[in-house]
Structure formats: structure tokens, C-alpha cells
Amino acid sequence: MSPGSPTPKHDAVVLYSPHKAVPDHEAVIHRDIAMRIADLLDVPYDGFFDETRHAGKRCYFVPSDTLLTPAQRDRLGILTEQDIFGGYANHAFMPTKAITHGLVGTHAGRPVGWSDDFSRRVAGATLAGYTAFSLTDLHEAAGRLLTDGPLRLKPVHATAGRGQKLVTEDKELEAALEGLDPVMLGECGVVLEAHLENVTTYSVGQVRLPGIMASYIGTQRLTRDNRGELVYGGSRLQFCRGDYDALRGLPLSDLLRQAIGLAKRYDQAADACYPGFFASRRNYDVAGGVDTRGRAAMGVLEQSWRIGGASRAEIAALEVLRADPSCRCLWAETMEIFGDAETAPAHAVETYAGRDPELGLLRKYVMVEAYGNK
């Protein structure tokens, strides 16, 4: 069945949180997105999935995380990407940053299901880097990367740029590794990646609902959170009805075309190398910048096969495309503002405002513009 093709109608759209409680600022957005997907599919929204209440019903799921394991997939009755806004993977390392880089060699530790073929296929589509699942492999990877310049040590589950450490020498590496749990390292891995300066982060993605598909390219905005740390502050995205090739058919800069090509290569490698994987929401962060020798560099940083920061813009774009069959392209943007110092644009629609226990005062917005406006 091709992406975006019609399927038998679902009985309801439901939320699902497989692993953890979702922060309030995310829960509000997730509920809004699920309700809008229900409108797009013309089926009822029915809250959180309940095995008893939804027994015998064919549900369309909006989970907070990428779904894992065949047992979970089968228990929920999810058959294909047409049953989920997000994705499914057989292995826990797949939806994390760990998948982006290869290992230091055939001798390196690895989790069950790891694909060296995937690492070979995405080489050149990612920045220089390694994933390590042991301290021995970590030190070997760091030794190789530090000969060319600074590296970034990245926890594989962190989001919005949090938790990363810049390492320029062995002494800083030892300090960065203090408190690292070898057991967790063996289970989850850690990423070591070449550091870039003057970075622009591009968001490249594709979103598919039954009967409609759109692809997009744009840039991310960084902002200061309430602790003063630079974090994700939203995305401005250019959408096109159709696949990545339709997107590349737009009048784009060479850098944007390059970012789309790298993301498409990563995307196709995941489909080819990890049997059982599927996703209706595919988002790739692609970084472009300058390495320590002054050379231009670009590569995919990570993937998101789950509901994410740009998803409210994705759904806003699909709403426009569904309502107006003649519309081929448009802009959609999300914005996240911490504290009360910054003011949102006058045409922005507020999607969340509240005080998160961990993040403090936070406001979120979405905006849609006709194609050609900037």
C-alpha cells in the first residue's frame, strides 16, 4: 500500500503513552494534534487508549513515543503506518541518536539487531562520528575524532539540544564521563560527533495520513530557556504536497536541496536495513556549518519517528492541503518562547501557555502563511 493511499476507516483516534507520563506542555499539544487528526480522518477523537473500552475497535494511534517490540504493536492492532501518527521499530536503539553513526570496528560492542549495512549506507549523509556501547569503544572513538578537532558528546535520548558536552582534549573527555553508568552505556550507547561552528539546523520531513502526504524543508530557531541554555525554539517550514522529489522540484537553494538529499538517503536506508520498521511521521535534523579546519560540512544529526516539536505545523499544513485541493505549497511555523521577555508575532495562534514544573514559563505558537510569503 503506497503512503497516503486511502484505507478502511478507523473507529476512533486515540492517544497512547507507552512508557512515561507526558509533561503538561506536551500533553496539551498532543491532544490538540490528535483531535485535529480525527477531524482530518473524519472519525471521533476518543481520548487515551483503553484496552477494555476500545476492545474490538480499529483505532488510529497518536503515541507519545516511537512504538517498540512486536508484542506492543500486535496488542494495539497496529498493522501499518496507516494506523499511527509516528512510527514503529523492533529495537530500542533505532528511535535514538545511536543509529546515526557507525561503530569503531567489527570488534565493537553492539546491541542485538544492529545493522552495519545501515551505517555504511548513511556514511557521508551524516557528520563524522561514532556510536559507542562501551568505555573502551568510546575512548577509541574519541581518540580518532580529537585528532581532527573538538567533538560533541551526546546522550542518545536527550532532546532539544540538552545534555550535550563539548570536548576539545582528553582531560575534558574524562570530566565529561564522570558519573556515566557503564550499564546504561551498554544498553543505550552514546554518540561522539565532530563539532561544527556557525551551524544552521535544517528540518526535513514527511508526514502521511490516510489519503494525504506532504514533505517539507525548513530551519530551526534556537532560543534561551529559563535557565539560559540554548534550546529548540521552533521551526519555519516550507511544505509541498507529495514526496521528497516533489519538494526538491520547488525553487530552492543548493543548501536546501543538499539537506533534502541527505535526509532522503537516511530515510531510505532505514526502510532498507531494518525489517519491520514503518513510520508515517518522519523528521530529520540536518546540520550545516563549518568544521575546525574551515571546511563546509553537512549531515543528518538524528531522526524523529514520533510526534515532535514541528508536528503542530505539520498538521496545520495538512489541514490547509486537505481543505484546498488546488494548494500545492505553503509555509507553516511553530515557535516556543520561554519566560515573558519575548513577544509572539501578531498573527501567531497560541497553542500552549503555562508554567512547567521543570522548564518554567513556556508559551507555544503556530502560524501558517501562503507560499511565497517570507
C-alpha positions as YAML, in Angstrom:
chain: A
units: angstrom
residues:
- id: 1
  name: MET
  ca: [0.00, 0.00, 0.00]
- id: 2
  name: SER
  ca: [1.50, 3.33, -1.02]
- id: 3
  name: PRO
  ca: [1.95, 6.19, 1.50]
- id: 4
  name: GLY
  ca: [-1.03, 8.49, 1.65]
- id: 5
  name: SER
  ca: [-3.37, 5.99, -0.07]
- id: 6
  name: PRO
  ca: [-6.90, 5.54, 1.34]
- id: 7
  name: THR
  ca: [-7.54, 2.70, 3.81]
- id: 8
  name: PRO
  ca: [-10.64, 1.38, 5.56]
- id: 9
  name: LYS
  ca: [-11.94, 3.92, 8.05]
- id: 10
  name: HIS
  ca: [-10.84, 3.77, 11.68]
- id: 11
  name: ASP
  ca: [-13.34, 3.74, 14.53]
- id: 12
  name: ALA
  ca: [-11.52, 6.37, 16.62]
- id: 13
  name: VAL
  ca: [-8.34, 8.39, 17.06]
- id: 14
  name: VAL
  ca: [-6.71, 7.78, 20.44]
- id: 15
  name: LEU
  ca: [-3.69, 8.99, 22.37]
- id: 16
  name: TYR
  ca: [-1.22, 6.46, 23.77]
- id: 17
  name: SER
  ca: [1.69, 6.97, 26.15]
- id: 18
  name: PRO
  ca: [3.67, 3.71, 26.32]
- id: 19
  name: HIS
  ca: [6.46, 4.49, 28.75]
- id: 20
  name: LYS
  ca: [6.06, 7.58, 30.88]
- id: 21
  name: ALA
  ca: [3.95, 10.48, 31.98]
- id: 22
  name: VAL
  ca: [3.99, 13.24, 29.38]
- id: 23
  name: PRO
  ca: [4.79, 16.80, 30.57]
- id: 24
  name: ASP
  ca: [1.78, 19.08, 30.57]
- id: 25
  name: HIS
  ca: [3.09, 21.34, 27.80]
- id: 26
  name: GLU
  ca: [3.46, 18.29, 25.52]
- id: 27
  name: ALA
  ca: [0.18, 16.67, 26.62]
- id: 28
  name: VAL
  ca: [-1.83, 19.76, 25.64]
- id: 29
  name: ILE
  ca: [-0.25, 19.86, 22.16]
- id: 30
  name: HIS
  ca: [-0.63, 16.09, 21.68]
- id: 31
  name: ARG
  ca: [-4.33, 16.27, 22.50]
- id: 32
  name: ASP
  ca: [-4.82, 19.16, 20.09]
- id: 33
  name: ILE
  ca: [-3.00, 17.28, 17.33]
- id: 34
  name: ALA
  ca: [-4.99, 14.08, 17.95]
- id: 35
  name: MET
  ca: [-8.28, 15.98, 17.78]
- id: 36
  name: ARG
  ca: [-7.24, 17.63, 14.52]
- id: 37
  name: ILE
  ca: [-6.16, 14.29, 13.04]
- id: 38
  name: ALA
  ca: [-9.60, 12.92, 13.97]
- id: 39
  name: ASP
  ca: [-11.19, 15.79, 12.02]
- id: 40
  name: LEU
  ca: [-8.90, 15.11, 9.04]
- id: 41
  name: LEU
  ca: [-9.81, 11.42, 9.09]
- id: 42
  name: ASP
  ca: [-13.48, 12.19, 9.79]
- id: 43
  name: VAL
  ca: [-13.61, 9.84, 12.79]
- id: 44
  name: PRO
  ca: [-14.24, 10.53, 16.51]
- id: 45
  name: TYR
  ca: [-11.49, 11.50, 18.93]
- id: 46
  name: ASP
  ca: [-11.77, 9.20, 21.93]
- id: 47
  name: GLY
  ca: [-9.15, 10.25, 24.49]
- id: 48
  name: PHE
  ca: [-6.47, 7.85, 25.72]
- id: 49
  name: PHE
  ca: [-6.44, 4.26, 24.55]
- id: 50
  name: ASP
  ca: [-8.08, 1.84, 26.97]
- id: 51
  name: GLU
  ca: [-7.87, -1.89, 26.27]
- id: 52
  name: THR
  ca: [-11.32, -2.56, 27.68]
- id: 53
  name: ARG
  ca: [-13.15, 0.46, 26.26]
- id: 54
  name: HIS
  ca: [-11.57, 0.09, 22.83]
- id: 55
  name: ALA
  ca: [-11.72, -3.70, 22.59]
- id: 56
  name: GLY
  ca: [-12.77, -4.75, 19.09]
- id: 57
  name: LYS
  ca: [-12.31, -1.24, 17.67]
- id: 58
  name: ARG
  ca: [-9.89, -0.27, 14.93]
- id: 59
  name: CYS
  ca: [-8.04, 2.71, 16.40]
- id: 60
  name: TYR
  ca: [-5.69, 5.24, 14.86]
- id: 61
  name: PHE
  ca: [-2.96, 5.87, 17.43]
- id: 62
  name: VAL
  ca: [-1.14, 9.08, 18.32]
- id: 63
  name: PRO
  ca: [1.58, 7.80, 20.68]
- id: 64
  name: SER
  ca: [3.99, 9.99, 22.63]
- id: 65
  name: ASP
  ca: [6.97, 7.85, 21.58]
- id: 66
  name: THR
  ca: [8.03, 5.56, 18.78]
- id: 67
  name: LEU
  ca: [6.38, 2.19, 19.45]
- id: 68
  name: LEU
  ca: [8.71, -0.73, 20.14]
- id: 69
  name: THR
  ca: [8.53, -4.54, 20.05]
- id: 70
  name: PRO
  ca: [6.22, -6.77, 18.03]
- id: 71
  name: ALA
  ca: [4.26, -7.63, 21.18]
- id: 72
  name: GLN
  ca: [3.26, -4.00, 21.76]
- id: 73
  name: ARG
  ca: [2.45, -3.46, 18.09]
- id: 74
  name: ASP
  ca: [0.28, -6.58, 17.91]
- id: 75
  name: ARG
  ca: [-1.50, -5.88, 21.20]
- id: 76
  name: LEU
  ca: [-2.61, -2.49, 19.88]
- id: 77
  name: GLY
  ca: [-3.64, -3.90, 16.50]
- id: 78
  name: ILE
  ca: [-1.28, -1.64, 14.55]
- id: 79
  name: LEU
  ca: [-0.63, -3.16, 11.14]
- id: 80
  name: THR
  ca: [0.98, -0.43, 9.05]
- id: 81
  name: GLU
  ca: [1.90, 3.27, 9.10]
- id: 82
  name: GLN
  ca: [-1.74, 3.96, 8.20]
- id: 83
  name: ASP
  ca: [-2.68, 3.13, 11.82]
- id: 84
  name: ILE
  ca: [-0.33, 5.53, 13.61]
- id: 85
  name: PHE
  ca: [0.92, 9.10, 13.69]
- id: 86
  name: GLY
  ca: [4.56, 8.33, 14.38]
- id: 87
  name: GLY
  ca: [6.48, 5.13, 13.86]
- id: 88
  name: TYR
  ca: [7.28, 1.58, 14.89]
- id: 89
  name: ALA
  ca: [10.69, -0.08, 15.36]
- id: 90
  name: ASN
  ca: [11.72, -3.55, 16.51]
- id: 91
  name: HIS
  ca: [14.69, -2.34, 18.57]
- id: 92
  name: ALA
  ca: [15.01, 0.31, 21.30]
- id: 93
  name: PHE
  ca: [18.17, 1.89, 19.84]
- id: 94
  name: MET
  ca: [16.51, 2.67, 16.50]
- id: 95
  name: PRO
  ca: [14.50, 5.78, 17.50]
- id: 96
  name: THR
  ca: [17.52, 7.34, 19.25]
- id: 97
  name: LYS
  ca: [20.61, 9.24, 18.12]
- id: 98
  name: ALA
  ca: [22.58, 5.99, 18.43]
- id: 99
  name: ILE
  ca: [21.52, 4.79, 14.98]
- id: 100
  name: THR
  ca: [23.03, 7.79, 13.19]
- id: 101
  name: HIS
  ca: [26.70, 6.74, 13.46]
- id: 102
  name: GLY
  ca: [28.60, 3.53, 12.93]
- id: 103
  name: LEU
  ca: [30.81, 1.69, 15.41]
- id: 104
  name: VAL
  ca: [34.59, 1.92, 15.69]
- id: 105
  name: GLY
  ca: [35.02, -1.51, 14.09]
- id: 106
  name: THR
  ca: [33.82, -5.07, 13.81]
- id: 107
  name: HIS
  ca: [35.23, -5.71, 17.30]
- id: 108
  name: ALA
  ca: [32.97, -3.08, 18.88]
- id: 109
  name: GLY
  ca: [30.12, -3.92, 21.23]
- id: 110
  name: ARG
  ca: [26.65, -3.63, 19.75]
- id: 111
  name: PRO
  ca: [23.03, -4.33, 20.67]
- id: 112
  name: VAL
  ca: [21.01, -7.16, 19.15]
- id: 113
  name: GLY
  ca: [19.61, -6.07, 15.78]
- id: 114
  name: TRP
  ca: [22.30, -3.51, 14.97]
- id: 115
  name: SER
  ca: [22.76, -3.03, 11.22]
- id: 116
  name: ASP
  ca: [26.27, -2.32, 9.92]
- id: 117
  name: ASP
  ca: [24.70, -2.04, 6.46]
- id: 118
  name: PHE
  ca: [22.67, 0.96, 7.64]
- id: 119
  name: SER
  ca: [25.85, 2.62, 8.93]
- id: 120
  name: ARG
  ca: [27.54, 2.06, 5.55]
- id: 121
  name: ARG
  ca: [24.56, 3.46, 3.63]
- id: 122
  name: VAL
  ca: [24.36, 6.67, 5.68]
- id: 123
  name: ALA
  ca: [28.11, 7.30, 5.74]
- id: 124
  name: GLY
  ca: [28.54, 10.65, 4.02]
- id: 125
  name: ALA
  ca: [24.96, 11.61, 4.82]
- id: 126
  name: THR
  ca: [25.94, 12.21, 8.45]
- id: 127
  name: LEU
  ca: [28.75, 14.14, 10.10]
- id: 128
  name: ALA
  ca: [31.96, 12.41, 11.17]
- id: 129
  name: GLY
  ca: [31.21, 10.45, 14.31]
- id: 130
  name: TYR
  ca: [30.75, 7.17, 16.14]
- id: 131
  name: THR
  ca: [28.32, 5.45, 18.45]
- id: 132
  name: ALA
  ca: [29.86, 3.56, 21.38]
- id: 133
  name: PHE
  ca: [28.34, 0.99, 23.73]
- id: 134
  name: SER
  ca: [31.39, 0.54, 25.97]
- id: 135
  name: LEU
  ca: [34.03, 2.76, 27.59]
- id: 136
  name: THR
  ca: [36.74, 1.05, 25.55]
- id: 137
  name: ASP
  ca: [34.96, 1.83, 22.28]
- id: 138
  name: LEU
  ca: [34.16, 5.35, 23.49]
- id: 139
  name: HIS
  ca: [37.81, 6.16, 24.15]
- id: 140
  name: GLU
  ca: [38.85, 4.72, 20.80]
- id: 141
  name: ALA
  ca: [36.23, 6.82, 19.02]
- id: 142
  name: ALA
  ca: [37.24, 9.97, 20.91]
- id: 143
  name: GLY
  ca: [40.91, 9.42, 20.09]
- id: 144
  name: ARG
  ca: [40.12, 9.30, 16.38]
- id: 145
  name: LEU
  ca: [37.85, 12.35, 16.36]
- id: 146
  name: LEU
  ca: [40.01, 14.59, 18.58]
- id: 147
  name: THR
  ca: [42.89, 14.37, 16.11]
- id: 148
  name: ASP
  ca: [40.76, 16.49, 13.74]
- id: 149
  name: GLY
  ca: [39.27, 18.87, 16.30]
- id: 150
  name: PRO
  ca: [36.66, 19.18, 19.04]
- id: 151
  name: LEU
  ca: [33.82, 16.70, 19.38]
- id: 152
  name: ARG
  ca: [30.37, 16.73, 20.92]
- id: 153
  name: LEU
  ca: [29.41, 14.02, 23.41]
- id: 154
  name: LYS
  ca: [25.68, 13.41, 23.04]
- id: 155
  name: PRO
  ca: [23.32, 11.37, 25.23]
- id: 156
  name: VAL
  ca: [21.16, 9.40, 22.82]
- id: 157
  name: HIS
  ca: [17.79, 10.11, 24.44]
- id: 158
  name: ALA
  ca: [18.15, 13.85, 25.11]
- id: 159
  name: THR
  ca: [16.04, 16.28, 23.09]
- id: 160
  name: ALA
  ca: [16.14, 19.97, 22.18]
- id: 161
  name: GLY
  ca: [19.96, 20.00, 22.32]
- id: 162
  name: ARG
  ca: [20.08, 19.36, 26.07]
- id: 163
  name: GLY
  ca: [22.81, 17.37, 27.80]
- id: 164
  name: GLN
  ca: [25.48, 17.69, 25.10]
- id: 165
  name: LYS
  ca: [29.09, 18.35, 26.09]
- id: 166
  name: LEU
  ca: [31.83, 19.95, 24.00]
- id: 167
  name: VAL
  ca: [35.16, 18.13, 24.32]
- id: 168
  name: THR
  ca: [38.43, 19.55, 22.99]
- id: 169
  name: GLU
  ca: [41.00, 17.34, 24.75]
- id: 170
  name: ASP
  ca: [41.40, 14.10, 26.73]
- id: 171
  name: LYS
  ca: [41.18, 15.89, 30.09]
- id: 172
  name: GLU
  ca: [37.77, 17.34, 29.16]
- id: 173
  name: LEU
  ca: [36.63, 13.92, 28.00]
- id: 174
  name: GLU
  ca: [37.38, 12.38, 31.39]
- id: 175
  name: ALA
  ca: [35.48, 15.17, 33.11]
- id: 176
  name: ALA
  ca: [32.54, 14.70, 30.74]
- id: 177
  name: LEU
  ca: [32.43, 10.99, 31.53]
- id: 178
  name: GLU
  ca: [32.16, 11.43, 35.29]
- id: 179
  name: GLY
  ca: [29.04, 9.73, 36.54]
- id: 180
  name: LEU
  ca: [28.49, 7.81, 33.30]
- id: 181
  name: ASP
  ca: [26.82, 4.49, 34.12]
- id: 182
  name: PRO
  ca: [28.58, 1.65, 32.24]
- id: 183
  name: VAL
  ca: [25.39, -0.43, 32.35]
- id: 184
  name: MET
  ca: [23.33, 2.34, 30.77]
- id: 185
  name: LEU
  ca: [26.14, 2.91, 28.25]
- id: 186
  name: GLY
  ca: [25.96, -0.75, 27.25]
- id: 187
  name: GLU
  ca: [22.19, -0.64, 26.88]
- id: 188
  name: CYS
  ca: [21.72, 2.75, 25.19]
- id: 189
  name: GLY
  ca: [25.07, 3.86, 23.80]
- id: 190
  name: VAL
  ca: [26.47, 7.37, 23.47]
- id: 191
  name: VAL
  ca: [27.22, 9.45, 20.38]
- id: 192
  name: LEU
  ca: [30.53, 11.19, 19.66]
- id: 193
  name: GLU
  ca: [30.29, 13.61, 16.76]
- id: 194
  name: ALA
  ca: [32.52, 16.21, 15.13]
- id: 195
  name: HIS
  ca: [31.80, 19.75, 16.33]
- id: 196
  name: LEU
  ca: [30.71, 22.40, 13.83]
- id: 197
  name: GLU
  ca: [30.74, 26.17, 14.05]
- id: 198
  name: ASN
  ca: [28.24, 28.62, 12.55]
- id: 199
  name: VAL
  ca: [25.60, 25.91, 12.47]
- id: 200
  name: THR
  ca: [22.25, 26.11, 10.70]
- id: 201
  name: THR
  ca: [19.92, 23.23, 11.56]
- id: 202
  name: TYR
  ca: [17.52, 22.25, 8.82]
- id: 203
  name: SER
  ca: [14.33, 20.29, 9.43]
- id: 204
  name: VAL
  ca: [13.50, 17.89, 6.62]
- id: 205
  name: GLY
  ca: [10.48, 15.67, 6.87]
- id: 206
  name: GLN
  ca: [7.46, 13.92, 5.54]
- id: 207
  name: VAL
  ca: [4.06, 13.39, 7.13]
- id: 208
  name: ARG
  ca: [1.50, 10.90, 5.87]
- id: 209
  name: LEU
  ca: [-2.13, 10.41, 6.81]
- id: 210
  name: PRO
  ca: [-4.52, 8.08, 5.00]
- id: 211
  name: GLY
  ca: [-5.23, 9.84, 1.71]
- id: 212
  name: ILE
  ca: [-2.76, 12.72, 2.02]
- id: 213
  name: MET
  ca: [1.01, 13.25, 2.20]
- id: 214
  name: ALA
  ca: [3.25, 16.31, 2.44]
- id: 215
  name: SER
  ca: [7.01, 16.83, 2.60]
- id: 216
  name: TYR
  ca: [8.87, 19.83, 3.98]
- id: 217
  name: ILE
  ca: [12.15, 21.65, 4.43]
- id: 218
  name: GLY
  ca: [12.94, 24.50, 6.77]
- id: 219
  name: THR
  ca: [15.18, 25.78, 9.51]
- id: 220
  name: GLN
  ca: [15.07, 25.57, 13.26]
- id: 221
  name: ARG
  ca: [15.10, 28.50, 15.64]
- id: 222
  name: LEU
  ca: [17.20, 28.43, 18.81]
- id: 223
  name: THR
  ca: [16.13, 30.28, 21.92]
- id: 224
  name: ARG
  ca: [17.21, 30.62, 25.55]
- id: 225
  name: ASP
  ca: [15.23, 28.60, 28.06]
- id: 226
  name: ASN
  ca: [14.58, 29.83, 31.58]
- id: 227
  name: ARG
  ca: [17.99, 28.51, 32.68]
- id: 228
  name: GLY
  ca: [19.75, 30.45, 29.91]
- id: 229
  name: GLU
  ca: [20.58, 27.32, 27.90]
- id: 230
  name: LEU
  ca: [20.24, 27.42, 24.11]
- id: 231
  name: VAL
  ca: [17.46, 25.00, 23.14]
- id: 232
  name: TYR
  ca: [14.99, 24.32, 20.33]
- id: 233
  name: GLY
  ca: [12.65, 27.27, 19.84]
- id: 234
  name: GLY
  ca: [10.56, 26.23, 16.85]
- id: 235
  name: SER
  ca: [10.74, 25.57, 13.11]
- id: 236
  name: ARG
  ca: [9.80, 27.52, 9.98]
- id: 237
  name: LEU
  ca: [8.87, 25.00, 7.30]
- id: 238
  name: GLN
  ca: [8.11, 25.10, 3.59]
- id: 239
  name: PHE
  ca: [5.58, 22.37, 2.73]
- id: 240
  name: CYS
  ca: [4.80, 20.73, -0.59]
- id: 241
  name: ARG
  ca: [2.07, 18.23, -1.37]
- id: 242
  name: GLY
  ca: [3.71, 14.90, -2.22]
- id: 243
  name: ASP
  ca: [7.07, 13.20, -1.67]
- id: 244
  name: TYR
  ca: [10.68, 14.39, -1.35]
- id: 245
  name: ASP
  ca: [11.09, 14.59, -5.11]
- id: 246
  name: ALA
  ca: [8.08, 16.94, -5.33]
- id: 247
  name: LEU
  ca: [9.70, 19.05, -2.60]
- id: 248
  name: ARG
  ca: [13.00, 19.22, -4.48]
- id: 249
  name: GLY
  ca: [11.05, 20.44, -7.50]
- id: 250
  name: LEU
  ca: [10.44, 23.76, -5.76]
- id: 251
  name: PRO
  ca: [12.79, 26.70, -6.40]
- id: 252
  name: LEU
  ca: [15.19, 26.04, -3.52]
- id: 253
  name: SER
  ca: [18.78, 26.97, -2.71]
- id: 254
  name: ASP
  ca: [21.56, 24.44, -3.25]
- id: 255
  name: LEU
  ca: [21.94, 24.04, 0.52]
- id: 256
  name: LEU
  ca: [18.26, 23.19, 0.95]
- id: 257
  name: ARG
  ca: [18.44, 20.68, -1.89]
- id: 258
  name: GLN
  ca: [21.51, 19.12, -0.31]
- id: 259
  name: ALA
  ca: [19.75, 18.80, 3.06]
- id: 260
  name: ILE
  ca: [16.75, 17.11, 1.43]
- id: 261
  name: GLY
  ca: [19.02, 14.68, -0.41]
- id: 262
  name: LEU
  ca: [20.86, 13.68, 2.80]
- id: 263
  name: ALA
  ca: [17.61, 13.17, 4.72]
- id: 264
  name: LYS
  ca: [16.13, 11.10, 1.89]
- id: 265
  name: ARG
  ca: [19.23, 8.88, 1.86]
- id: 266
  name: TYR
  ca: [18.96, 8.32, 5.63]
- id: 267
  name: ASP
  ca: [15.22, 7.67, 5.32]
- id: 268
  name: GLN
  ca: [15.64, 5.10, 2.56]
- id: 269
  name: ALA
  ca: [18.44, 3.34, 4.48]
- id: 270
  name: ALA
  ca: [16.14, 2.85, 7.48]
- id: 271
  name: ASP
  ca: [13.47, 1.29, 5.27]
- id: 272
  name: ALA
  ca: [16.01, -0.98, 3.59]
- id: 273
  name: CYS
  ca: [18.07, -2.12, 6.58]
- id: 274
  name: TYR
  ca: [15.62, -2.55, 9.43]
- id: 275
  name: PRO
  ca: [12.87, -5.07, 8.58]
- id: 276
  name: GLY
  ca: [9.53, -4.33, 10.22]
- id: 277
  name: PHE
  ca: [10.18, -0.61, 10.57]
- id: 278
  name: PHE
  ca: [7.49, 1.81, 9.40]
- id: 279
  name: ALA
  ca: [6.63, 5.45, 10.09]
- id: 280
  name: SER
  ca: [4.03, 7.95, 8.97]
- id: 281
  name: ARG
  ca: [5.83, 10.86, 10.60]
- id: 282
  name: ARG
  ca: [9.48, 11.19, 9.51]
- id: 283
  name: ASN
  ca: [11.56, 14.16, 10.61]
- id: 284
  name: TYR
  ca: [15.31, 14.63, 10.22]
- id: 285
  name: ASP
  ca: [17.54, 17.27, 11.77]
- id: 286
  name: VAL
  ca: [20.30, 18.16, 9.30]
- id: 287
  name: ALA
  ca: [23.17, 20.40, 10.43]
- id: 288
  name: GLY
  ca: [25.17, 22.57, 8.08]
- id: 289
  name: GLY
  ca: [28.21, 24.54, 9.21]
- id: 290
  name: VAL
  ca: [31.97, 24.80, 9.20]
- id: 291
  name: ASP
  ca: [34.42, 22.36, 10.78]
- id: 292
  name: THR
  ca: [37.51, 23.40, 12.72]
- id: 293
  name: ARG
  ca: [39.58, 23.50, 9.51]
- id: 294
  name: GLY
  ca: [37.17, 25.94, 7.89]
- id: 295
  name: ARG
  ca: [35.58, 23.38, 5.56]
- id: 296
  name: ALA
  ca: [31.85, 23.35, 4.88]
- id: 297
  name: ALA
  ca: [30.12, 20.28, 6.27]
- id: 298
  name: MET
  ca: [26.55, 19.00, 6.37]
- id: 299
  name: GLY
  ca: [24.96, 15.84, 7.77]
- id: 300
  name: VAL
  ca: [21.89, 14.32, 9.41]
- id: 301
  name: LEU
  ca: [22.09, 14.62, 13.19]
- id: 302
  name: GLU
  ca: [19.13, 12.49, 14.18]
- id: 303
  name: GLN
  ca: [15.70, 11.27, 13.20]
- id: 304
  name: SER
  ca: [12.30, 11.56, 14.83]
- id: 305
  name: TRP
  ca: [9.73, 8.90, 14.05]
- id: 306
  name: ARG
  ca: [7.24, 10.16, 16.64]
- id: 307
  name: ILE
  ca: [5.14, 13.22, 17.36]
- id: 308
  name: GLY
  ca: [7.55, 16.13, 17.79]
- id: 309
  name: GLY
  ca: [8.14, 19.84, 18.09]
- id: 310
  name: ALA
  ca: [7.25, 20.50, 14.44]
- id: 311
  name: SER
  ca: [4.13, 18.31, 14.44]
- id: 312
  name: ARG
  ca: [1.70, 21.11, 15.15]
- id: 313
  name: ALA
  ca: [2.95, 22.85, 11.99]
- id: 314
  name: GLU
  ca: [2.74, 19.56, 10.08]
- id: 315
  name: ILE
  ca: [-0.92, 19.12, 10.99]
- id: 316
  name: ALA
  ca: [-1.70, 22.77, 10.22]
- id: 317
  name: ALA
  ca: [-0.21, 22.25, 6.75]
- id: 318
  name: LEU
  ca: [-2.23, 19.07, 6.16]
- id: 319
  name: GLU
  ca: [-5.39, 20.91, 7.19]
- id: 320
  name: VAL
  ca: [-4.79, 23.54, 4.51]
- id: 321
  name: LEU
  ca: [-3.90, 20.95, 1.86]
- id: 322
  name: ARG
  ca: [-6.98, 18.87, 2.65]
- id: 323
  name: ALA
  ca: [-9.29, 21.91, 2.64]
- id: 324
  name: ASP
  ca: [-7.91, 23.27, -0.65]
- id: 325
  name: PRO
  ca: [-7.07, 20.58, -3.24]
- id: 326
  name: SER
  ca: [-5.60, 23.27, -5.52]
- id: 327
  name: CYS
  ca: [-2.99, 24.26, -2.92]
- id: 328
  name: ARG
  ca: [0.39, 22.69, -3.61]
- id: 329
  name: CYS
  ca: [2.71, 24.57, -1.25]
- id: 330
  name: LEU
  ca: [2.61, 26.70, 1.90]
- id: 331
  name: TRP
  ca: [4.61, 27.84, 4.90]
- id: 332
  name: ALA
  ca: [3.90, 26.71, 8.46]
- id: 333
  name: GLU
  ca: [5.83, 27.64, 11.58]
- id: 334
  name: THR
  ca: [6.00, 26.75, 15.26]
- id: 335
  name: MET
  ca: [7.50, 28.96, 17.94]
- id: 336
  name: GLU
  ca: [8.40, 28.24, 21.58]
- id: 337
  name: ILE
  ca: [9.03, 31.15, 23.95]
- id: 338
  name: PHE
  ca: [10.42, 30.80, 27.47]
- id: 339
  name: GLY
  ca: [9.73, 33.47, 30.08]
- id: 340
  name: ASP
  ca: [7.87, 36.70, 29.38]
- id: 341
  name: ALA
  ca: [10.53, 38.87, 27.73]
- id: 342
  name: GLU
  ca: [9.76, 37.92, 24.11]
- id: 343
  name: THR
  ca: [6.50, 38.68, 22.29]
- id: 344
  name: ALA
  ca: [5.00, 36.38, 19.65]
- id: 345
  name: PRO
  ca: [4.09, 37.74, 16.19]
- id: 346
  name: ALA
  ca: [0.63, 39.27, 15.95]
- id: 347
  name: HIS
  ca: [-0.68, 36.55, 13.59]
- id: 348
  name: ALA
  ca: [0.53, 33.65, 15.76]
- id: 349
  name: VAL
  ca: [-2.05, 31.29, 17.28]
- id: 350
  name: GLU
  ca: [-1.24, 30.29, 20.84]
- id: 351
  name: THR
  ca: [-1.32, 26.52, 21.34]
- id: 352
  name: TYR
  ca: [0.03, 26.37, 24.92]
- id: 353
  name: ALA
  ca: [0.74, 28.75, 27.78]
- id: 354
  name: GLY
  ca: [1.67, 27.58, 31.24]
- id: 355
  name: ARG
  ca: [4.34, 27.11, 33.87]
- id: 356
  name: ASP
  ca: [6.04, 23.76, 33.55]
- id: 357
  name: PRO
  ca: [7.49, 22.34, 36.82]
- id: 358
  name: GLU
  ca: [10.87, 21.77, 35.18]
- id: 359
  name: LEU
  ca: [11.00, 24.33, 32.36]
- id: 360
  name: GLY
  ca: [9.19, 27.27, 33.96]
- id: 361
  name: LEU
  ca: [7.01, 29.71, 31.99]
- id: 362
  name: LEU
  ca: [6.57, 28.47, 28.43]
- id: 363
  name: ARG
  ca: [4.38, 29.55, 25.50]
- id: 364
  name: LYS
  ca: [3.93, 27.79, 22.15]
- id: 365
  name: TYR
  ca: [2.51, 29.11, 18.89]
- id: 366
  name: VAL
  ca: [1.71, 28.03, 15.33]
- id: 367
  name: MET
  ca: [1.49, 30.16, 12.16]
- id: 368
  name: VAL
  ca: [0.50, 29.40, 8.57]
- id: 369
  name: GLU
  ca: [1.28, 31.57, 5.52]
- id: 370
  name: ALA
  ca: [0.60, 31.34, 1.80]
- id: 371
  name: TYR
  ca: [3.51, 30.10, -0.31]
- id: 372
  name: GLY
  ca: [5.76, 32.93, -1.44]
- id: 373
  name: ASN
  ca: [5.41, 35.00, 1.74]
- id: 374
  name: LYS
  ca: [8.51, 35.37, 3.87]
...
